[in-house]
Amino acid sequence: MRPVPAVAELRRICQKDESVYGAVPPISKHLIHPYVSIYLTRMFLLLGVHGDTVTLLMALAGIAGAFCFLGQGAVWRLAGCLLLIASWILDHSDGEVLRYQGRSSAYGILLDRLTHVIEHPAMHFCLGWSLGAADPLWRLLGSLNALAVLMLLCIRLEVKSLPNFRRTPARRASARRGLQGLLRRALGFYRGTAMQGYGPVVVAGLLLSILAGWLPEYFLLLSLSLYANVGLTLFLVLARARRQAAAAPAAPSRALEPGSALLSQDAANVRGA
């Protein structure tokens, strides 16, 4: 096993290439990757831990953290917050380990995606179910939130599967102009700080609301922001698809296809008859 370099060198080696992976959320790029997860990454490399094992640890911490919110009382909820933070940091570290090791596997990618599909809706559902001990309407709200999160995940998967829907650098520059560009940047900042693996904004809000006794009010605010996220995402995706459809060249007319003149003549003869 080759010697593990110092942290400064690891930062350079393990840094995400945005031309390959797409834009990195600012809080990940400027804080978590260079000053938090890289130290865990070095520890895992010194221990010889495979990147997929780190992904498994991330999955266990995230799912356990989400289901901690089923418990009644501040202790369970604080434990859930800490596990979600640990999962979020490990989600950065597993990629760094794999990039350093030069490895990638379908198992790790699938496990990472399945974790987010389970963890994100489960956090809302479990928190709503826990608050529902006092009022069943919170359980309904938690269920609606879980559906909203699944909608967002499905939209992202569908968009990624569409041909020619990824932005080139020129498209990305033009997309930052105007009102839609402002909305897109606001949504990107929100996703990068709050929705990305339930990052520090959501978890910090949870911690403060648990300690201050404002958890129901915070959960309602989080729900409203989630629904706004769904609506804004749908608006931007549909507007972008409409622009691309309008800019696409028209499909060639069938009259220009080989043999179409004969078909047109046959149709005229039929109409004449």
PAMARDO-701374 format. One record per residue (C-alpha): x, y, z; residue in one letter. Coordinates in Angstrom, 1 decimal. Example, Ala and Ser with C-alpha at 12.3 -4.5 7.8 and 13.67 -1.06 7.14 Angstrom:
> u|v|w|res
> 12.3|-4.5|7.8|a $
> 13.7|-1.1|7.1|s $
END
This chain:
> u|v|w|res
> 0.0|0.0|0.0|m $
> 1.4|3.4|-1.0|r $
> 2.1|5.9|1.7|p $
> -0.8|8.4|2.4|v $
> 0.2|12.0|1.7|p $
> -0.3|14.9|4.0|a $
> -3.7|16.7|4.1|v $
> -2.6|19.5|1.9|a $
> -1.7|17.1|-0.9|e $
> -4.8|15.0|-0.3|l $
> -6.9|18.1|-0.9|r $
> -5.4|18.5|-4.4|r $
> -5.7|14.8|-5.3|i $
> -9.3|14.3|-4.0|c $
> -10.8|17.6|-5.1|q $
> -13.9|17.1|-7.2|k $
> -13.5|18.1|-10.9|d $
> -16.6|20.2|-11.6|e $
> -16.3|19.6|-15.3|s $
> -16.9|15.9|-14.7|v $
> -19.2|15.9|-11.6|y $
> -21.0|19.2|-12.2|g $
> -21.2|22.2|-9.9|a $
> -20.3|21.5|-6.2|v $
> -22.4|23.2|-3.6|p $
> -20.5|26.2|-2.1|p $
> -20.6|24.9|1.5|i $
> -19.2|21.6|0.3|s $
> -16.5|23.2|-1.9|k $
> -15.3|25.8|0.5|h $
> -15.8|24.2|3.9|l $
> -16.6|20.5|4.2|i $
> -14.3|19.1|1.5|h $
> -11.2|21.1|2.4|p $
> -11.6|21.4|6.2|y $
> -13.8|18.6|7.6|v $
> -14.2|15.4|5.5|s $
> -10.6|15.4|4.2|i $
> -9.3|14.5|7.8|y $
> -11.7|11.6|7.9|l $
> -10.6|10.6|4.4|t $
> -7.0|10.5|5.5|r $
> -7.9|8.4|8.5|m $
> -9.8|5.9|6.3|f $
> -6.8|5.7|3.9|l $
> -4.3|5.1|6.7|l $
> -6.6|2.2|7.9|l $
> -6.9|0.8|4.4|g $
> -10.7|1.2|4.3|v $
> -12.3|0.8|0.9|h $
> -14.5|3.7|-0.3|g $
> -17.6|1.4|-0.6|d $
> -17.2|0.7|3.2|t $
> -17.3|4.4|3.9|v $
> -20.5|4.6|1.7|t $
> -22.0|1.8|3.8|l $
> -21.1|3.7|7.0|l $
> -22.8|6.8|5.5|m $
> -25.9|4.8|4.7|a $
> -26.2|3.3|8.2|l $
> -25.7|6.7|9.9|a $
> -28.2|8.5|7.7|g $
> -31.0|5.9|7.9|i $
> -30.5|5.4|11.7|a $
> -30.5|9.2|12.1|g $
> -33.8|9.5|10.2|a $
> -35.5|6.8|12.2|f $
> -34.3|8.3|15.5|c $
> -36.9|11.0|15.0|f $
> -39.6|8.4|15.7|l $
> -38.5|8.6|19.4|g $
> -40.2|10.9|21.8|q $
> -38.1|13.5|23.6|g $
> -35.2|15.7|22.8|a $
> -32.5|13.0|23.3|v $
> -33.7|10.9|20.4|w $
> -34.1|13.9|18.2|r $
> -30.7|15.3|19.0|l $
> -29.2|11.9|18.3|a $
> -30.9|11.9|15.0|g $
> -29.4|15.3|14.1|c $
> -25.9|14.2|15.1|l $
> -26.3|11.0|13.0|l $
> -27.5|13.0|10.0|l $
> -24.5|15.4|10.3|i $
> -22.2|12.4|10.4|a $
> -23.9|10.9|7.4|s $
> -23.6|14.1|5.5|w $
> -19.8|14.4|6.2|i $
> -19.3|10.7|5.3|l $
> -21.1|11.3|2.0|d $
> -18.2|13.7|1.2|h $
> -15.5|11.4|2.5|s $
> -16.5|8.3|0.5|d $
> -16.0|10.1|-2.8|g $
> -12.7|11.4|-1.7|e $
> -11.5|7.9|-0.7|v $
> -12.6|6.4|-4.0|l $
> -11.0|9.2|-6.0|r $
> -7.7|8.7|-4.2|y $
> -7.9|4.9|-4.6|q $
> -8.9|5.3|-8.3|g $
> -11.9|3.1|-7.8|r $
> -15.5|3.2|-8.5|s $
> -18.2|0.6|-8.4|s $
> -21.9|0.2|-9.3|a $
> -22.4|-1.1|-5.7|y $
> -21.2|2.1|-4.1|g $
> -23.1|4.4|-6.5|i $
> -26.4|2.4|-6.0|l $
> -26.0|2.3|-2.2|l $
> -25.3|6.1|-2.1|d $
> -28.5|6.8|-4.2|r $
> -30.7|4.3|-2.3|l $
> -29.6|5.9|1.0|t $
> -30.8|9.3|-0.1|h $
> -34.1|7.8|-1.4|v $
> -34.7|6.3|2.0|i $
> -33.1|8.8|4.4|e $
> -34.6|12.0|3.1|h $
> -38.3|11.0|3.0|p $
> -37.9|9.0|6.2|a $
> -36.7|12.0|8.2|m $
> -39.8|14.0|7.3|h $
> -42.2|11.0|7.8|f $
> -40.7|10.0|11.2|c $
> -40.6|13.5|12.5|l $
> -44.2|14.1|11.5|g $
> -45.2|10.7|13.1|w $
> -43.4|11.7|16.3|s $
> -45.1|15.1|16.5|l $
> -48.4|13.4|15.7|g $
> -48.7|12.0|19.2|a $
> -50.1|15.4|20.1|a $
> -52.1|16.1|16.9|d $
> -52.6|13.6|14.0|p $
> -52.4|16.4|11.5|l $
> -48.6|16.4|11.9|w $
> -48.5|12.8|10.7|r $
> -50.4|13.9|7.6|l $
> -47.9|16.7|7.0|l $
> -45.0|14.3|7.5|g $
> -46.5|12.0|4.9|s $
> -47.0|14.8|2.4|l $
> -43.4|16.0|3.0|n $
> -42.1|12.5|2.3|a $
> -44.1|12.4|-1.0|l $
> -42.7|15.9|-1.9|a $
> -39.1|14.8|-1.3|v $
> -39.7|11.7|-3.5|l $
> -41.1|13.9|-6.2|m $
> -38.0|16.0|-6.1|l $
> -35.8|12.9|-6.4|l $
> -37.9|11.6|-9.3|c $
> -37.7|14.9|-11.1|i $
> -33.9|15.0|-10.8|r $
> -33.6|11.4|-12.1|l $
> -35.9|12.1|-15.0|e $
> -34.0|15.3|-16.0|v $
> -30.7|13.4|-15.9|k $
> -32.2|10.8|-18.2|s $
> -33.3|13.3|-20.9|l $
> -31.0|13.7|-23.9|p $
> -29.3|17.0|-24.4|n $
> -30.7|18.3|-21.1|f $
> -27.3|18.8|-19.4|r $
> -26.0|22.3|-19.7|r $
> -22.9|23.1|-21.6|t $
> -20.7|26.0|-20.2|p $
> -22.4|28.4|-22.7|a $
> -25.9|27.3|-21.7|r $
> -24.9|27.5|-18.0|r $
> -23.7|31.1|-18.5|a $
> -26.9|32.1|-20.4|s $
> -29.1|30.4|-17.8|a $
> -27.8|32.7|-15.1|r $
> -29.4|35.8|-16.7|r $
> -32.8|37.3|-16.0|g $
> -35.5|36.4|-13.4|l $
> -35.3|32.7|-14.1|q $
> -31.5|32.8|-13.6|g $
> -32.0|34.5|-10.3|l $
> -34.6|31.9|-9.2|l $
> -32.3|29.1|-10.4|r $
> -29.3|30.5|-8.4|r $
> -31.6|30.8|-5.3|a $
> -32.8|27.2|-5.8|l $
> -29.2|26.0|-6.3|g $
> -28.1|27.7|-3.1|f $
> -31.0|26.2|-1.2|y $
> -30.3|22.7|-2.5|r $
> -26.6|23.0|-1.9|g $
> -27.0|24.2|1.7|t $
> -30.2|22.6|2.9|a $
> -31.5|19.8|0.6|m $
> -28.1|18.3|-0.3|q $
> -28.0|15.3|2.1|g $
> -29.9|17.4|4.6|y $
> -27.0|19.6|5.2|g $
> -26.2|22.2|7.8|p $
> -29.1|24.6|7.3|v $
> -31.8|22.0|7.9|v $
> -29.9|20.2|10.7|v $
> -28.9|23.5|12.4|a $
> -32.5|24.5|12.3|g $
> -33.6|21.2|13.8|l $
> -31.0|21.5|16.6|l $
> -32.0|25.0|17.5|l $
> -35.7|24.3|17.3|s $
> -35.3|21.2|19.5|i $
> -33.3|23.1|22.1|l $
> -35.7|26.1|22.1|a $
> -38.9|24.0|22.0|g $
> -40.0|25.3|18.6|w $
> -39.9|22.1|16.7|l $
> -43.5|22.1|15.5|p $
> -43.1|25.7|14.1|e $
> -39.8|24.8|12.5|y $
> -41.3|21.6|10.9|f $
> -44.1|23.7|9.4|l $
> -41.6|26.2|8.0|l $
> -39.5|23.4|6.6|l $
> -42.6|21.9|5.0|s $
> -43.6|25.2|3.3|l $
> -40.0|25.6|2.0|s $
> -40.1|22.1|0.6|l $
> -43.4|22.7|-1.3|y $
> -41.9|25.9|-2.7|a $
> -38.9|23.9|-3.8|n $
> -41.1|21.4|-5.6|v $
> -43.1|24.1|-7.4|g $
> -40.0|26.1|-8.3|l $
> -38.2|23.1|-9.6|t $
> -41.1|22.1|-11.8|l $
> -41.4|25.6|-13.1|f $
> -37.8|25.8|-14.0|l $
> -37.6|22.4|-15.6|v $
> -40.7|22.8|-17.7|l $
> -39.6|26.3|-18.8|a $
> -36.2|25.0|-19.8|r $
> -37.8|22.1|-21.7|a $
> -40.1|24.5|-23.5|r $
> -37.2|26.7|-24.5|r $
> -35.3|23.8|-25.8|q $
> -38.3|22.5|-27.8|a $
> -38.8|26.0|-29.3|a $
> -35.1|26.3|-30.3|a $
> -34.9|22.8|-31.8|a $
> -35.1|22.6|-35.6|p $
> -38.4|21.5|-37.0|a $
> -38.7|17.8|-38.0|a $
> -38.5|17.3|-41.7|p $
> -41.8|17.1|-43.5|s $
> -43.0|13.7|-44.8|r $
> -43.4|15.4|-48.2|a $
> -39.6|15.5|-48.5|l $
> -39.1|11.8|-47.7|e $
> -38.4|9.3|-50.6|p $
> -41.6|8.2|-52.2|g $
> -43.7|10.9|-50.6|s $
> -44.6|12.4|-54.0|a $
> -46.2|9.1|-55.0|l $
> -48.1|8.9|-51.7|l $
> -49.4|12.5|-52.1|s $
> -50.5|11.7|-55.7|q $
> -52.3|8.5|-54.4|d $
> -54.0|10.6|-51.7|a $
> -55.1|13.1|-54.3|a $
> -56.5|10.4|-56.5|n $
> -58.5|9.0|-53.6|v $
> -59.9|12.4|-52.8|r $
> -60.8|12.9|-56.5|g $
> -62.6|9.6|-56.6|a $
END
